[in-house]
């Protein structure tokens, strides 16, 4: 029954407020004073279905003072009187049928105060006397504020009050319906003073630019107020009287002229590291460099620090006799059958390759492993990779060549050079290829 009455009252307030035009004074609340009707439930039950039959409801009232601190935060002080014989005092002589409470709280509103309907959260501190014992508590909860023209306010609140001294007070619930009035007096605006208007003689403005002649640095030429009445034909922020290029937009540093581009490469001299030689933006106005001087600029040169030929993208061409020596060595690399273990007969050939690499520090080596079709493709792939790695490791550890100059890759049985149907063809397909490059 109480819940239905509370709901009907809330709906009535909302419709009443919406029926009148609201005129709010400020987003921050003024000073309010008022009272409320309360009920306190010391049974520690949260008000859920069927809990009211076990509740210990005690009626009471409050005298309240509210004040806005900032846009969404209020402060309140209140005295609560509760008609109750509640007490945890075992001394029967101290029992009373009335309890006094004093509390201060902060209220955190969802909206500024110039709204009719405004929910809020509450946190505070209070103290009460119950049967002769004083006990502090913390009110925590929330409510709804209804604002009628920033004059009358209705507050509906529900707080869970946590006891800070459980020996004298149990946790409890507090329900409140209150009404307050604004006691702040708006400041009356000062009365306007009558000021006699003297007769004004309009100042002269010969060029009609809105800047009077006495303040116009260019009184015979229409201009702009920010330039004391002088024009700025090119709109560069420098008046024509100070602009050496009055019809071309420029900068103050160059007296109204554009930043120069001496070499005409589209990069102004302030950004151009080679202002007298045409260049490109990537190199800050300088020409694209050719570090090795081979006629192929660094942007297109695969070997920018080694002189080469244009046909090989700026890299040198490996001498034919060196290529043949490495190919001969590749034909003399042998492994144990079905294994990546190098046979001792391979050492001489691999050491010869290592010497070639050490004699020319710019040379690099690609090592490729291949197999015939004997076995599964997956096993052949792994075998070819391991054989290529074994060759790399030998040249690195035995030949003393840095690993960064070599790559190793396996291709399994995917790149045959002979017919796998014959023993000779399969033998040719089981190979390691060594490819030199710069």
N, C-alpha and C positions, 0 to 999 in steps of 0.2 A: 504494500500500500504506500509506504514512504517513497519507494523508488518511483512509482507511477506519479505521485504528487510532485516530486522533484523534476521529472521529465516534462510534465505539463507546465510547470512554472518556467522552466528554461525556454520552452517553445513559445510561451506567451511573451517573454521578454524579448526574444529575437524578433517576433512579428511586430511588437510594439515599437522597437527601435527602427525597423525598416519602414514603418508607416510615416515617419517624420524625417525631414531633411536634417542631417547632422552638420553642425558647425563646430569643428574641433579647434581648440585654442593653440595647441602646441604638440609636437611629437614627444615632449617630456612632460610627465604629469606634474601638476602643482601640488600644494599641500591639501590633504583631505583629512576629514575627521568624521567618524560615524560609529555605528554599532552593528552587531550581528547576533543572530540566534544560532546556538551551537548545540551539538550533541556529542558526547564523548563515550567511547566504548572501551572499557578497561578489560574486556574479555579476551583481548589479543587476537580476535578473529578478523580475518580479511572479509569484507562484505561481499560474499559470493552467494550463490543460490542456496536457500534454506539455512543460512548462518544466522539470520536475525533472531530466530527463535531461541538461540543460545546466547545472544548478545547481552551485555550489561550496559544498556543505553542510559546516559545521564544527561539531562538537559542543562543548558547554561546560556550565558550571553558574553559579549565582548564589547569593550570600548576600544576603538582603533584609531591610529594615526598612520596615514600613508603619505609618501613623498617620492617623486621621481628623482633618480640620481643622474642617469643618462638615458638615451633614447629607449633602451629595452630593459633597464634594470630599475626596480623600485625598492625602497626600504620601508618597513612598517614596524610599528610598536603596538602592542595590544595588551590589555588586561583582560583575562578570562575569569569569569566566575562560574563555578560548576556546582549545581545542586546534587550533592552525592554524599554517601557515607563511605565511599571507597577509602580504604586505608590498609596498609600492611603493618601498622603499628599494633603490637600485641597488647599494649596498655589500654584497656577498655576505657579508662577515664579520659583519654585524649581523643576519643572518637568524636567526629563532627559530621554535620550534614551539609557542609559547604567547603569548597576548596578554592583557593586563590592561585592564579597563575600569571606570570609576567613573561613575555617573550618578544624577541626582536628577530626579524627575518629579512632575507633578500629574495626578491621575486624576479625571475628571468622570463620576460615576455617574448612571445614569438614575433610580435609586430610592434611598431612604434605606437605611441599613445593616441595618435589621431586615427584610430580604427574603432568601430563599434564592438566587434567581437574579437577577443584577444585571449588565447590560452597562455598559461604561464606555469613555470616550475618554481617550487619554493624550497629554501634551505635556511635553517636558522638555529637559534639556541633559546631555551626557555628554562624556567624554574617554577615549581609549584609546591604548595603546602597541602599535604594529604594526611589528615588525622594527626597533625602536629609535627609531621616530619617533612623537611624540605628536600626536594629531589630535582636534579637537573634533567633535561631531556632535549632531544634534537628533533624539531618538526621537519619532516621531509615529505614532499608531495607536490601537489599542483592544483590548478583550478582554472576558472574561466572568469574574465573581466568583461562586463558590459558597460560601455561608455556612452552616456547621454549628454552630448554637447559639451564635454569636458567640465560638466557641473555636477551631475549625479552619476555615481558609479555603483554597480551591483557586483558583488564578488561571491562566487560559488567555489568552495574549497573542500579538498579532502587531503588530510595529512596523516601519514604514518609517523607516530612520535616515538622515536627510539629512546628508551630510558638509559640515562648515563649513571644511574644509581639503582640497580635492580633490587637492592635490599629494601628500598622504600617505594619503588614505583615499577609497574609492569609496562612493557611496550603496549601502546594503545592506538586507537583510531579516533580522529577528530573530524567532524563534519561541521561546515559553517555556511550560513547564508547571511550576507551582510550588505548594508547600504551606507554610502558615505557621500558627503557634500564637499565641494571644492571651497576652501576658505581663503585661497589666494586672491588678491585684488589686482586686477590688471592695471598697469601704469597708464594714466591718462596722457595722451599726446599733448605736448605744449601748444598753447594757442599761437596761431601764426601771427607774426608781427607785420604790421603794415609798414612798408618801406616806400618812401616817395621815389618815383621814377624821374630822374633828371632828363632833361632834353639832351638827346644824343645826336651829335653831328657825324654822319657816316664818314669813315676814313676813305681816303682816295686809293683806288686800285686801277692804275692806268691800263695794265694788260688784262684785267678781268680774270685773273687766275685764282682769285679767292685769297690771295696774300696781299695785305695792304702795303702800299708803297714804302711806308716807314720800316717795314720788316722784310721787304722784297730785295734780294741781292741782284735780281734781274728784272727791274720794274717795267721794262718795255717789251719783254718777251714772256709769254705765258709759260708757266712752269708748274712745279709741284711744291706743296707746302713743306715736305720733308727735306727739300733741297733749297729752302728759303726762297721759293718762287722761281728757281731756275729749271730749265728743261733737262731731260735725260733721253735724248733721241733714241739711242740703241738699247735702253732699258737695262744697262749693266750695273746700275747702282752708283754710277759716277756721273755727276752733272756735267753737261757739255762744256762748261767754262773750265773744268779741270781735266777733261777727257781729250787725250791726244788722238784718239780714234773715235770721234763722237758718233759715227754711223755704223761702227762695228763693235759688237759686244766684246768686252775684255775684262781685265782684272785690275785691281788697284795697284798691284805690284808693278805692272807694266803701264801705269798711268792711263788705264782704260783701254789699252790695246790687248789683243789676244796673246796667249803664250806663244812664243815663236817656235817654228819647226825648221831649223836651218837647213837640214838635209832633205826635207820634203818627204820623209818616209811615213808620215802619219803619226809619229810619236813626238810629242812636244819636247823641247829641249830640257825641261825640268825632269822628265822621266827617261830621257835618252842618254845612255852611257857612252854612245858614240854619236854626238850631236852633228858632226860634220860628215858622217858616212852613212848612207841609207842602210837600214837594217830591218829587223822584224821584232815584234812585241815580245816573243818568247825569250829573246836574248837582250831585252831592255834596249832596243833600238840599234843593236850592233848586228853585223852580218852573221849568218850561220857559220860557226867555226869549222875548220878542217884541221883537226889537231895533228894528224899524221902527214898532212900536206900531200896526199895522194890524188887530189882533185875530186874526191867524193866527200861532200860535207858530212859532218858528224850525225845529222839527223837521218841520213841514208846509209851510213857506213856501219856494217856489222863488226868491223874491226877498227874502231876510231883511233886507236893508239898505235896501229901497225900499218905501215904503208902497203897498199894492195892495188888491185885493179878494179875498174868500174864493172867489168863483166862478172866479177865475183863479189859484187856488192861491197867493194872497198877492202876485201880481205886478200891476202896473197894466195897464189895458187900453189898447192903442195907439189914439190918437184916430182917428176915422174919416176925417177930412180928410187926415191924414198917410198913412194906408193908401192912400187914393185917389191921392195925389201919387206915391207909390212905384210903384203899379200902372201909372199913366200913364207913368212913366219906363221901366218894364220893357217897355212896348209900343214904345218908341222906341230899343231897343238893336238894332243891326244889325251883321252880320258879312259878310265876303267869302264868296261861295258856296263851300260845302264846306270852310270854313276857320274857325279860331278867331281870326282877325285882326279886331279891332274897326274898323268904319268911322268916319271922322271925325264923321259925323252923330250918333253915339251919345254924344259927349262932353257935350253940354248936359244930357241926361237923367241921365247918371251923376254929373255934378258936382252936380246938384240933390239926388240921393240922398245924396251925401257931406255936403252942407250940413245935411240933416235929421239925419244921424247926429252931426255935430259940435254941433248945437244942443242935442241931448239925449244926454249922455254915458252914460246908462244903457241906451239902445237898442242892440240887436244885430241883425245881418242874416244871414239864410240865403239863399244864392244857389243856385238850381237850374237846371241846363241840360237841355234836351229837344230831340229831333230828330224828323223824320218817319221813314217806313220806307224812304226811298230809301237804298240802300247796305246793307251787311251789318250785322247787330246789333252785331258787335264794333267795327266802325269808328264806328258811331253812338254807342256807349258812350264811346269815346275822345274823339270830337268834342264830345259834350255836356260831358264833364269839363273839357276844355280851354277851352271857351267860358265855363263857370262860373268857372274860375280866371282867365281873362283879365279878366272883370268885376271880380273881387276885386282883382286886381293894379292895375287902373286906379283904383279907389276908394282903394286904399292909397297909390299913388304920386302920382296926380294930385289926389285929393281930400283926402289927409292924414289918413285914418282908420286907426287902429291895426288891424293884421291880426287881433289876438286877439278883436276884436269881430265877426268875420265867419267864416262857413263857406262852402265851395264844394263842391258835389256834382253829379255827372252821372247821369242816368237813361236816356240813350239814347232808344230809341223805345218804352219800356215804359209810358209814361203819356200816351197821346194824349188830347187834349181835343176832337178833331174827327175826321171821317171821312178817313182817309188815301187814299181812292180818288179824292178830288177835289183839284184844285190849291188851292182855297181852304182845304180842311181841312188839307192838308199844310203850308200857310203858317202856319196857326194853331198847328200842332203844333211848328213850328220856333220855339222861344221860350226866353226866360230869365225865370224867376219870381223876384221879390224879396219876401222875407217878413220883416217886422219883428217883434221880440219883445223882452221885457225879461228 
